[in-house]
Amino acid sequence: MPKLIEFENVTIHREGYPALREVTFSIETGEHTAILGPNGSGKSTLIKAITRECYPRYAPPVCRLRIWGKEVWHLFELRSLLGIVTNDLVETCVKPYSAMETALSGFFGSIGIWPNHEVTPRMEEEARKALAFFDIEHLAERKLTEMSSGEQRRAVFARALVHGPKALILDEPTNSLDVRAQREVRDSMRKLAEGGVTVILVTHHLPDIIPEIGRVITLREGRMHSDGSKEQGLRADSLSALFGVDVKVGSEDGYYHMW
């Protein structure tokens, strides 16, 4: 089976500055992975490379970026295999559309449902299943603008899940959330992982790394810093070098904390 994601010597410049520098790694389907790094480490550029918003500076064979073994994808075809939820997407989706409309919009790559969209009974069934998966089916008719921040995130997760993707990339999923909403989102991530969806978490926040994640890739100043097991990557000495400040690390019930 082809690897889920392959970066091979990928360098990307943004505004003339190298945001990623000769990055090489691969992730297998089913390999729950965290990509960890401080602000400015290249995490956002890495996601934009996967979504084809940014491209490697050099063409193959110098650089290669493959998703399921292919370097060129039709975006709608790719969306059915790989879902991506970013903070920008969540902010864009928080409009006066219902949770059901938001979930259905995943089929069309839109925000909400437009008059020219032809919604089929199968789409409605899949959208309702996705809302139920994240325990918000009872909010199907409620507008996102009337929901809590945790409920909003779960509605956007449902939007990404309607295609039945094999993997989801989640970018800083608990950013700006209160404690209760953070727990709701982490519980949702655990359900995804336990349900057979490969979870790729991009974050700088250790408590977001759910117990199901076994591998940690770290980035610093656009370069690979480390790649290995969670136990190796989340040691105090490794994280001190990554963030450039002395830290202590503790763990409880499979979650890690840093101070």
C-alpha positions in Angstrom: 0.0 0.0 0.0 1.4 3.5 -0.8 2.3 5.7 2.1 -0.3 8.2 3.2 2.1 11.2 2.9 5.7 11.4 1.6 7.9 14.5 1.8 11.3 14.0 0.1 13.8 16.8 0.4 11.0 19.4 0.3 12.1 23.0 0.3 9.4 25.8 0.1 10.0 29.5 0.0 7.4 32.0 1.0 7.9 35.7 0.3 11.5 34.9 -0.6 12.2 33.1 2.8 12.8 29.4 3.2 9.8 28.3 5.3 10.6 24.6 4.9 14.2 23.4 4.3 14.9 19.9 2.9 12.2 18.2 4.9 12.0 14.4 4.5 9.5 12.1 6.2 6.7 9.7 5.4 3.5 8.6 7.3 1.8 5.3 6.8 -2.0 4.9 6.7 -3.1 4.1 10.2 0.0 5.7 11.8 -1.4 8.4 14.1 1.2 11.1 14.2 1.8 14.5 15.8 3.8 17.2 14.1 5.0 19.5 16.8 6.9 22.7 16.7 7.0 26.3 18.0 5.4 29.2 16.1 7.4 29.9 12.9 8.7 26.3 12.7 7.0 25.7 9.3 3.9 23.8 10.4 1.5 25.9 8.5 3.6 25.8 5.4 3.7 22.0 5.6 -0.1 21.9 5.7 -0.3 24.3 2.8 2.0 22.1 0.8 -0.3 19.1 1.4 -3.4 21.2 0.3 -1.4 22.5 -2.7 -1.6 26.1 -1.6 2.3 26.1 -1.6 4.6 24.1 -3.9 8.2 22.9 -3.5 10.8 25.2 -4.9 12.4 22.4 -6.9 10.7 19.9 -9.3 11.1 16.1 -9.1 13.4 14.3 -8.8 15.1 16.9 -6.5 12.0 17.3 -4.4 9.0 15.0 -4.2 5.7 15.4 -2.3 3.3 12.4 -2.7 -0.1 11.6 -1.2 -1.0 7.9 -1.4 1.8 7.5 -3.9 0.6 10.3 -6.3 2.2 13.7 -6.9 -0.8 15.1 -8.9 -4.4 15.0 -7.6 -7.7 16.4 -8.6 -8.6 18.3 -5.4 -12.2 17.0 -5.2 -10.8 13.4 -5.5 -8.2 14.1 -2.8 -10.8 15.6 -0.5 -12.7 12.3 -0.4 -9.5 10.6 1.0 -7.9 13.2 3.1 -9.8 15.8 5.2 -8.1 18.9 6.6 -9.4 21.1 9.4 -7.6 24.3 10.2 -8.4 27.3 12.5 -8.9 29.4 9.4 -11.5 27.0 8.1 -13.3 26.9 11.5 -13.5 30.7 11.6 -14.8 30.8 8.0 -17.5 28.2 8.7 -18.9 30.0 11.8 -21.7 31.6 9.9 -25.5 31.5 10.4 -25.7 28.1 8.8 -27.1 25.1 10.7 -24.8 22.2 11.7 -26.6 20.0 9.1 -25.9 22.6 6.4 -22.3 22.9 7.5 -21.8 19.2 7.3 -23.5 18.9 3.9 -21.3 21.7 2.6 -18.4 19.3 2.8 -19.7 17.6 -0.3 -19.5 20.8 -2.3 -16.3 22.4 -0.9 -18.4 25.4 0.1 -19.4 27.2 3.3 -23.1 26.4 3.8 -25.5 25.2 1.1 -26.2 27.3 -2.0 -29.3 27.3 -4.2 -27.5 25.5 -7.0 -26.4 22.6 -4.8 -28.3 19.4 -5.3 -28.4 17.6 -2.0 -29.3 13.9 -2.3 -30.8 11.7 0.4 -27.5 9.8 0.6 -25.7 13.1 1.4 -28.2 13.9 4.1 -27.8 10.4 5.6 -24.0 10.7 5.6 -24.1 14.2 7.1 -26.4 13.0 9.9 -24.1 10.1 10.6 -21.1 12.5 10.8 -23.0 14.7 13.2 -24.0 11.7 15.3 -20.4 10.5 15.3 -19.4 13.7 17.1 -22.4 13.6 19.4 -24.1 16.7 18.0 -26.9 15.2 15.9 -29.3 16.9 18.3 -27.9 20.2 17.1 -28.5 19.5 13.4 -30.8 22.5 13.0 -28.9 24.9 15.2 -26.9 27.6 13.6 -23.1 27.6 14.3 -23.3 31.2 15.5 -25.5 29.9 18.3 -23.2 27.1 19.4 -20.4 26.9 21.9 -16.9 26.9 20.5 -16.5 23.2 21.1 -19.7 22.4 19.3 -18.6 24.6 16.4 -15.4 22.6 16.1 -17.2 19.3 16.1 -19.6 20.6 13.4 -16.6 21.4 11.2 -15.1 18.0 12.0 -18.4 16.5 10.7 -18.0 18.6 7.5 -14.6 16.9 6.9 -15.9 13.5 7.8 -18.9 13.3 5.4 -16.7 11.9 2.6 -15.5 9.1 4.7 -11.9 10.1 4.4 -9.1 7.7 5.4 -7.2 10.4 7.2 -7.8 13.8 8.8 -5.2 16.5 9.4 -6.1 18.7 12.3 -4.3 22.0 12.7 -4.1 23.4 16.3 -7.6 21.9 17.0 -8.0 23.3 20.5 -6.6 26.8 19.8 -8.4 29.5 21.8 -10.8 27.0 23.4 -11.8 26.9 27.1 -11.0 23.8 29.1 -14.4 22.1 28.5 -14.2 22.7 24.7 -10.6 21.4 24.6 -11.8 18.2 26.3 -14.6 17.8 23.8 -12.3 18.2 20.9 -9.8 15.8 22.2 -12.5 13.2 22.9 -13.6 13.7 19.2 -10.0 13.1 18.0 -9.9 9.9 20.1 -13.1 8.7 18.5 -11.6 9.3 15.0 -8.5 7.4 15.8 -10.5 4.5 17.4 -12.9 4.5 14.4 -10.1 3.8 11.9 -9.4 7.3 10.6 -5.7 8.2 10.6 -5.2 11.3 12.7 -2.4 13.7 11.8 -2.2 16.4 14.5 -0.3 19.6 13.9 0.2 21.6 17.1 2.6 23.3 19.5 0.4 22.3 22.5 1.4 19.0 24.2 -2.0 18.2 25.8 -3.5 17.9 22.3 -1.4 14.8 21.7 -4.0 12.1 22.4 -2.9 8.7 23.8 -3.6 7.0 20.4 -0.8 9.0 18.8 2.4 7.0 18.9 4.8 9.0 16.7 6.0 12.6 17.0 7.8 14.6 14.3 9.2 17.9 15.4 10.1 21.0 13.3 12.3 23.9 14.2 13.1 26.9 11.9 11.7 25.0 8.9 13.9 21.9 9.4 13.3 18.4 10.7 14.3 18.5 14.4 13.4 14.9 15.4 11.3 12.0 14.3 10.5 9.0 16.5 8.2 7.5 19.1 6.1 9.7 21.4 8.2 8.7 24.4 11.4 9.9 22.6 10.0 13.1 21.1 8.4 14.3 24.3 11.4 14.0 26.6 12.3 17.2 28.5 15.7 17.5 26.9 14.2 17.1 23.4 11.5 19.7 24.0 13.9 22.1 25.7 16.0 22.0 22.5 12.9 22.3 20.3 11.4 25.3 22.0 14.7 27.0 23.1 13.8 27.1 26.8 14.3 24.7 29.7 11.1 22.8 30.3 9.8 20.0 32.5 7.5 17.3 31.2 5.0 15.1 33.0 2.3 12.6 31.8 -0.9 11.3 33.2 -3.5 8.9 31.6 -1.6 9.0 28.4 -1.5 12.8 28.1 1.6 14.9 28.3 2.1 18.3 29.9 5.0 20.8 29.7 5.9 23.6 32.1 
